[in-house]
Every structure is written in C-alpha cells, then in structure tokens.
C-alpha cells in the first residue's frame, strides 16, 4: 500500500540544462529500473501524463546530458536512469511523480520543502528553487489544496512563514479504502439479508464497469411482488444499460445453517422466479451470480455478454483493492465450495 520512493540527486535538481518535466521523467525511470526496465511509450504517457512528442523530446535531452541510457525497440524502449554525480537531495513518492494534477515544477518544490524541517518563508524557498514568489505562491497553494502539504501558515512581520509537512493523499486514501472494506466485511457477516458475497460482488463490479451509475438495492417501477404488494429490489442495478445483478448465495438453492427454514426457502425460490419473470417483462437483463463466479475474469465475461462497457484494466484504478478483493473472493469461494 505504501508508495515506493525515488532518491533524487542534488545535481539533477540544480541543473539548468533540463526542464522540470525531464527531471520528473528521470525519477519515473529510476523507480522503474528494477521493476520493469523495458517500457512501452503508452504506459509511460499514461503514467506521467505527457504527450508522445514531448516524451521523446525529454528522453532526448536526458540522453544528451548523460542522465539516461536509452534503446528503442519499436513501440517499446529499454532505459536506465543514471546517477551522474551529487549527493541525495530528497526523496519523492511514485504517487507524486505520477500525479497528473501536480505540475512537474511543483513536484520538485515539494521535494525541496521536505528538507526544510524548521519551516520556511518565500525567500528561503526562492534561494533553493530559483522560482519567483508568485510562482511559489501558486505551487504552495496547489500542494496545500491537494493534500500534499499540511500545516500552518503564519506571518512574521510582513512575511508569510510556512510550517508544513509533506503528506501523501493517495496513500492516505488507499488506507481509508482498505479500512472501510474491512469494516464493511465485518458488518456483512453480522447483517441478515446481506452477505459477504453480495459485498464482494458490489466492490468488484464497481471496479470493472466504465463510468456508469451503479445502484445498490435498486428498484424499478413495476418490480413488485403481486402476492404481497411489497417492492422487490435488485442487489445491483445499472439503469443506463438496463442490467441488474443478483448474488445468489447458497440459501437460494437449499436451506442452510443460517437460513434453515424450509418454508422460507420455498418463498425465496418463488421470489427469485418472480424476479426473473418481471425482469423479462421490464426489459431488464438479469445476471445471476453465484460464489464460483466471484472472480474478476468471470464477472467481466458476464457483464460484457450483457452489453456493459468495461474498463480496459480494472486493476489500474485501485490496485490495492483489486488484490484485496481477489484474495477475499478466493477465500469465500473455497468456503462456499
């Protein structure tokens, strides 16, 4: 869950021969050296948010100045970021290097701030970065608003004085996501009428679908039990594509230890049959999911067959949740099998 960090040499930070974006690209390549030495142009463009022509230009200037070794192979290239000289200046997390909302210059400013542990004013920062007060004000305001910096700003005479610390808002959000998932799992295990399988289904579908409204416990006009007059709900509803998804736990196939009553089992089967019939009348494509279907590839096949557009790579949006969900779903399938 923690973002890997790259150590940046002070010589790279100080050189005027490289634009800020080239320096940030060096950081990215340095981080990828051991992990993936051969890269595609597409993945680099998407990771750091730079156009192809600009990417080639920055690679060229890094090579020309001796900061990068580079060999092109059609749409891929092998490269190695070179530590030419200098002592470590600061460390930047991969999350910051790849954050599209933070300009390259602001990323380097944040790195400089991490070394100013006793606070600073504009003059302190100007001496270390070479940027004007107006530019620094813009970057500091942005970093504070995005959560990369937190702390206080006060006045000492006519000067603003910053006492701030660097934070990683992406890492904090990942931690919150995981904590919320575990709390939800604990509640799902205790709550009648809801299950861990239904929770896992909702999380997985939300990662798979491409920018669509997803309603949990969704109701449509006409989805009514005519015997009781009560409303019927879909576990998940994608109204834009007229697709509904139901998780069918073991109690839908037989009485279980948690739901042992035979009469309730027969009533459940009647509700399931009625929901299928009404879905057909309402023009709703109903996907019924069992424990063995709770894997990303299988759910992707079911959704794709129903005409629901999917993300090219669901892992990319939330790799921390993707891995966690696959682990929990594997445990759930094993227990159910």
Secondary structure as UniProt FT lines:
FT   STRAND          5..9
FT   HELIX           10..14
FT   HELIX           20..35
FT   STRAND          38..40
FT   HELIX           41..48
FT   HELIX           52..64
FT   TURN            65..66
FT   STRAND          68..73
FT   TURN            74..75
FT   STRAND          76..81
FT   STRAND          88..93
FT   HELIX           94..97
FT   TURN            100..101
FT   HELIX           104..113
FT   TURN            114..115
FT   TURN            117..118
FT   STRAND          120..121
FT   HELIX           122..129
FT   HELIX           133..146
FT   STRAND          149..156
FT   TURN            157..158
FT   STRAND          159..166
FT   HELIX           169..190
FT   TURN            192..193
FT   HELIX           196..208
FT   STRAND          215..218
FT   TURN            221..222
FT   TURN            226..228
FT   STRAND          234..238
FT   HELIX           239..241
FT   STRAND          243..247
FT   HELIX           250..252
FT   HELIX           262..282
FT   STRAND          285..289
FT   HELIX           291..293
FT   HELIX           296..305
FT   TURN            306..307
FT   HELIX           314..317
FT   HELIX           319..336
//
